[in-house]
Amino acid sequence: MSAAWRIGVDSRRCIGTSICAGTAPEHFRLVDGLSAPLADVVAPAEVILDAADSCPVEAITVRDATDDRLIAPEE
């Protein structure tokens, strides 16, 4: 497992359900009704994957910060 993950939120896809902020409030917040990560690069945590997998429109991506490999959502 990598030492760091990069969190991204596609603001064009996000519909503001706040599931991510409810699932992982230490990593996501709503800004003007849309999800935003609190930090772009974070230490790996299962709750981040849960938030990405819970997004109904797959607006959240989690990538390996070293090689940009997609970790979530699963393809």
C-alpha positions in Angstrom: 0.0 0.0 0.0 1.2 3.5 -0.8 2.3 6.0 1.8 0.0 8.7 0.6 -3.2 9.1 -1.4 -4.4 12.0 -3.5 -8.2 12.8 -3.1 -10.0 14.5 -5.9 -13.6 15.7 -6.3 -15.1 16.4 -9.7 -17.2 19.5 -9.1 -19.0 19.0 -12.4 -20.2 15.5 -11.2 -20.8 16.3 -7.5 -24.5 16.7 -6.7 -23.9 17.6 -3.0 -25.5 14.7 -1.2 -23.0 15.1 1.6 -22.6 11.3 2.0 -18.8 11.8 1.9 -18.8 14.5 4.6 -21.1 12.3 6.7 -18.9 9.2 6.1 -15.5 10.9 6.5 -15.9 14.4 8.1 -12.2 14.5 8.8 -11.5 14.4 5.1 -14.5 16.1 3.3 -16.7 19.2 3.7 -19.4 20.9 1.7 -18.4 24.2 0.1 -21.2 26.1 -1.6 -23.2 22.8 -1.7 -20.5 20.7 -3.2 -18.0 18.3 -1.8 -14.4 19.4 -1.2 -11.5 17.5 0.3 -9.9 19.1 3.4 -6.5 18.1 2.1 -5.4 17.0 -1.4 -2.8 14.5 -0.2 -3.6 12.3 2.9 -2.4 9.2 4.7 -4.3 6.1 3.5 -7.5 5.4 5.5 -10.3 3.0 4.9 -12.9 5.7 5.6 -11.7 7.6 2.5 -12.4 4.5 0.3 -15.8 4.2 2.0 -16.6 7.8 1.1 -15.5 7.4 -2.5 -17.4 4.1 -2.9 -20.5 5.7 -1.4 -20.7 8.6 -3.8 -23.7 8.0 -6.0 -22.2 9.8 -9.0 -18.6 8.7 -8.5 -17.4 12.3 -8.2 -14.6 11.3 -5.7 -11.4 9.7 -6.9 -8.6 8.4 -4.7 -5.2 7.9 -6.4 -1.8 6.8 -5.2 0.1 10.0 -4.7 3.3 8.4 -6.0 2.2 6.8 -9.3 -1.3 8.3 -9.8 -2.8 4.7 -9.9 -6.6 4.8 -9.3 -7.5 3.2 -6.0 -11.2 4.2 -5.8 -13.8 4.0 -7.0 -13.1 0.5 -8.4 -13.4 0.4 -12.1 
